[in-house]
Amino acid sequence: MYGWRARLGVLVPSGILAIEPEFNLVVPEGVCCHYHRFDFSGAGKSNEEVVARLKKAEDYIADAAALICHVHPSVVAMTGTGVSFIDGYGHDQRLIKKMMERNGNLPTTTTSTSVIAAFKKMGIKKVSIGMPYIEEVARAAVKFVEDNGVQVLNARWLNKTGFDIAQIPPETVYHLAKEVDKPESEAIFLSCTGMHTFEVIDKLESDLQKPVITSNQATIWNMLRMAKINDKIEGYGQLLSKY
């Protein structure tokens, strides 16, 4: 039977490309991911429309959480960093509550929740953040992290939305992380589930000599640990290999 150790129910924003390929790189033997998309493309004709669509995505989460239960998952996660932080501190917890009301109170998380859990597990109190977002979303990300007790020492963003994020090359992600780093930062956080990051995490950790946490990495790590899967996975950063 597929997923004889655990089945992970993953709710994916409809315009995101990176989640399935990156998750499937790291799931251990006996674990499988089952994906269901909800309506959010990430694009908009104006910055205001992008923010409004991030908030509107909440309307589709509960139904998606109910449907993914048809595969009897061990854990459910709503992926999408911006979708889970855009309305400020506690927004991720409100989304979790909505999902659990429809999925029979299964263990449930979001990407933003998972990132904060990773910071806490690793004892990280000071970070630098690299993001592809427009300024309004980037500033919301910084505020969410700081409101959750982690100081943001530096932040940079690329002013991209929608499908443009999926086309950011790995070398751009690599240099974004190096440019945003501060000597006092205890870790680098690369925010956005739509941004491909897995192929640069280990390279960055080697070059910067500090942990690199990414949205997809933190989400799959948290889902595995919530499902009581404790395999240490090499090649994609300290979070997965040590915690």
Buried (B, 14 or more C-beta within 10 A) or exposed (E): EEBEBBBBBBBBBEBBBBBBEBBEBBBEEEBBBBBBBBBBBBBBEEBEEBBEBBEBBBEBBBEBBBBBBEBEBBBBBBBBBBBBBBBEEEBBEBBBEBBBEBBEEBBBBBBBBBBBBBBEBBEBEBBBBBBBBBEBBBBBBBBBBEEBEBEBBBBEBBEBBBBBBBEBEBEBBBEBBEEBBEEEBBBBBBBBBBBBBBBBBBEBBEBBEBBBBBBBBBBBBBBBBBBEBEBEBEEBBBBBBEB
